[in-house]
Amino acid sequence: MIQSFMVHLPPDEAGRVFLIFDTVSDHKHAFTACGVGRVDRGEPRITETAQLTLNALAAYAEHAGLGRLHMVEIATTPAAPVRVRKALEAANDKEMVFFICRSPDVYDAAVLQLNVAWATDTGTQ
């Protein structure tokens, strides 16, 4: 079973907050994020927002002493379940996985597969 929890990071200097997840699968933690783009001849070609998200993941990794980064391309919505599962199986404990999703629909499918426990507590009584 896969379960992800948001890593609460402070906003960057422009006030933006990026979605970084602590993903638990097979009794190990991988730190995950997603962005829109593609891999072209082995090189990631990602949107500016995806690059900023990847930078936030890298900064968190450096601060937390995390291991290796895996970049995984997901081309289609039907491929998301298999690609996410296989990437998490391949990652060791405390490594990072960045999913490069070909479109916003594929991005949504990848996040859905991460099974995020979105915070619902608003702090009001």
C-alpha positions, 0 to 999 in steps of 0.5 A: 500500500502506498500512502503519502503525506505532505512535507510542510515547507515554508513558502519560497521568497516569492510566496510559492509553496511546492508539493513535496511528499513523504511517501511510505511504501513497502515499509520505506520512505521515499520523498516524492514530487511531480512536475509537467514536462518530458524527457528528451534524449535523456534530458528532462525538459520541464516547465518552470513550475516543475523546475522550481518544485524539483529545486524545492525537493533538492533543497529539502533533500540537502537539509534532510540528508536524503539519498539519490534522486530518481527521475521517472517519466510518465507519458500517459494516464494509464501508465501512471499506476505502473510507473509510480509503483515500480519507481517506489519499489526501485527507490531505497529508503530516504531516496527521492523520486521526481515524476515527470508527467507529460501533461496536467492529466498525467500529473493528476493521475500520478498524484492520485497514485501517491494516495496523498493524505490531504490535511483537512484540519482547518484549526477552527472549532 
